[in-house]
Amino acid sequence: MKISVIVSTYNSPEWLEKVLTGYACQSDKDFEIVVADDGSGPDTKKLIEDFGGTVPYPLRHVWHEDEGFRKWRIVNKAMEAAQGEYLILTDGDCIPRTELVATHRKRAGKGRFLSGGYCKLPMEASKAITPDDIRSGRAFQLGWLSRQGYGASLKWLKVAARPWHIDGLLNAVTPAKKTFNGNNSSCWRADALRIGGFDERIRYGGGDREFGYRLVNAGITPIVIRYSALCLHLDHARGYKDPEIRERNEAIIAETLSSGRTRTEFGIIAA
């Protein structure tokens, strides 16, 4: 099974470097990365070009002009360009732990999509992580993270679950909703194309959930692997948040849920 990891990004080359380093450290190395770039400047292009010759995976760059938040349009283009039959969707601010790709591969199955997890770090810890910390594994050790400002909370269980071998139990009992989360979820490419990909009318807030609801409407079962496949979510400003846009997004999501529709007419055009 060929896997394509689609990494969305926008003008965050420092964070993207850490993410690409994390994928270079994966135990399962049989995958490609397609960077879905929502209009970043030349620094991001140079980073990807420089990384291309140093990492153990094929690395491609899909880009369009910066015209505001159009993440789902560029992610759709990246999904069309992907060569893998299975897609892992993530963001350029989410550093994967070494087993992330292997876990998605192991748990992938026909008629299902997978919902992974993340730990949202404060800015202090986000800045402290270096590529060497990722390669050595220090960045995923609770003691090291706590010294960098990541305070104690129940979220620590996501980091600690694998060493304690309790991730399966925690996946089974978590009250978290079985949603498709664009920072760490996966599905079959054929299923994604069949439902038209992501709805490009949706701006920041909920586009990934709406995509997942259409997968469910199409008969695809969500499976939680949040304590088994983990990434560290680096902090950043969210200047693109807008209550009015969020309200319009939620109206689209509500219509998807009430109508039971499986396909959007505002995404990938059927071949």
N, C-alpha and C positions, 0 to 999 in steps of 0.2 A: 504494500500500500504506500504510494507516494504521498507525502504530506507537504502542503504549502502553508507556511506561517505568514499571515498577513498582518503587518505592523503599521498602524496608522500613526502619522506624525505631523506636526506643524511647528516649525521654527524652534525646535528644542534639541539641537545637536548634542549638547552636553548630556542630556538624559538619554537620547537615542544611542550614543556611544556605549553607555552602561548596559542598555537592553541588548544591543548586538553582541556585546561581550558575553552576556548571560547565555545567549543562544550558542555561542562558540564553545561553551562549557557543557552542553547537553550530553547526557549519557547515550542518547539515541541521536545519531548524526545524519540520518537518512531523511533530510528534508531540505526544502528551499525556503528562502525568505523573500517576500515581495513587500517592499516598503510603499505604503499608500500615502502619498505626500500631498497634503491639502494646500499646496502653494508656498512651501518654505523657500527661503532665499538660498544663495550659493553656498553658505556654510554647510548646510545639510547635504547638498549634492556632493561637495568635496569629501565630507565624512564618509558617505556611502562608497564613493570611488576609492578612497584610501582603504576602507575595510575590505573591499571586494577581493583583494589579492591576499588577504591574511586569514580569512575565516574558512572553516571546513565545509561551509554550505554555499550553494549558489545564492547570490544576492542581487536582486533586481530592484529598480527604482521606477515607480509609476507616479507621475506628477501632473498637476494641472495648475493653471494660474490662480493666484490668490484673489478670490472674490468674496471673502467672508467665509463663514462656517459652511463648508460643503463636504464634510467628512464622508457622508454616506455615498455621495457620488463617486469620490475617488476610491473608496473601499469597493464599490461595485466594479469599477474599472480594474482594480487589482484582482478581484475574484475572477473576472473574465480572463485576465492575463495569466492566472495561476496555472501551473502545469500539474499540480497534484490533484488526486481524486478526493482527498480529504483536506479540509481547511481548519486551521486554528486561527481564531481572530483575537488580536491583542493590540495594545497601544504602545507607543514609543516612550512611555513613562513607566512601564511595568517590567521589572527585571525577573526573568524566570529562574526558578530553582532548577537544579540539574536534571531532575526527573520529569519535568513538565511535559516535554514532547513524548517521552516514553509512556507516561501515564495516559495521555490522550490516545496514543496508538493502541495501548492495551485495552482500554475501555470502549473504544469505538465499536459500534455495531450497527447493522442495518436497522433503519427505523428509529434511530435515537440521535439526540444531540447531547453534548456534555457541557456542564456548567462548572467551571473551575473557580478558584478563590484568589483573594489577594489580601495583603496587609497594607493599609494606607499609612505611610510613614510621615512624620513631621518634616519640615524643611531642614532642620538641623541634621537629622539622620540621612535625608536624601542627598544633601551636599557632601556629607562625610564619606559616603560609599565611593570607593575608587575601583577601577578595573581590577587591580590586584586583590582587593577585598572580595570581589566576585569570583575571580579565578581560584582563590584559596578556600572559598566557602565561608569566610568570616562573616560576610554580609548576611548570612542566613542563620547565624547563631544568636540566640536570645541574649546571652551575656554581652556580646559585642554590640548588638543593636541597642540594648538598654543604656550602655555607656555613651552611645551617640544621641541619646535623647528620646528613644522610643519607650515611652512609659508603660508600665505593667497594666494589662487589661485582659479580658477574656479572648481578645484577638490573638494573644500569644499562643493559644492552642493551635492556631493554624500553622505556626512555625514549629511547634513542639510535637505535633501529632505524628509525623512520620517516624522520628527516632523512637517514639514510644509505641509505635505500631497500633495506634488507636484511631487512625484516620478513617478506616472503614466504618467503625462504630459512630464516629462523629458525623460522617456523611449521612448515615442512616437516621440520626436523631435530630439533626439541625432543623430549626424552624424556618430557616431562610427559604424564600420562594424559589422555585425551580425555573428561574428566568435565564434568558440568553444574555450574558453580560459581555459586552464587546471588548473588555480587557483580558478575558481568559475563558473563552468558550470555543466549541468546535462542532462541526457538522460535515456531512458529505457535500461536496461541491455540487453534485447533481441535484440534491435537495434545495440548496441555496438558489440555484438557477431556476429550478422549477417554480419557486414562489416569487421570482422576480427580483431577488436580492433585497437590498435595503430600500425603504421608501425615502426618496430623495427630497420630499417635501419637509421632512422632519429635520429641524436644526438641532442645536445642543439640547439633550435631555430626552431620552427614551427611545431613540431609534433602534437600539439593539434589542430592547424589550419587545417592541412592536414586531420586529423580525422574528423573534422567538415565538410570539403568539401565533403568527401565521404558520410557522413550522408545526406547532401543536395542532392548529386547525387542519393542517394537511396530514395529520396522523403520526407525526414524529414525536416520540416520547422523550421528555427531558430527564437527564440523569445527573445527580449532584456528585461532583468530585472535588468539592471545595477544600477539603482537608488533605487531599492526595496530590493535587496539582496546584502549586502555589507560585504567586509572583509578588514582588515587593512593589507597591505603587508609590512612585516618587511624587512629592508634593509640587504643586504649581498653582499659579494664579488662574482664575476662571473669569476673565473679563468679558467673555462672550455669554454669560448667563443673563437671561432676560425673562421676566415673569410672563410677559405677553406671548413670547415665542413658546415658552413652556406650556402655556394654556392651549395654544393651537396644537402643539404636539400631543398633548393629552387627549384632545378631541379626536385626533386621528387614531390614537391607540384605543380609545373607547369604542370607536366605530368598528375597528378590526375585531375587538372582542365581541361586540353585540351582533355583528353580521356573520361572524365565522368565516370571513374571507380568507383565502389562502394565498392569493397573488395580488401584488401591487401593480398598478399601471404606471407608477412613477418611479420605476427602478430599471432593472435590466430587461431589455426588450427580448421577447422570445425569439429564438432562431427560426 
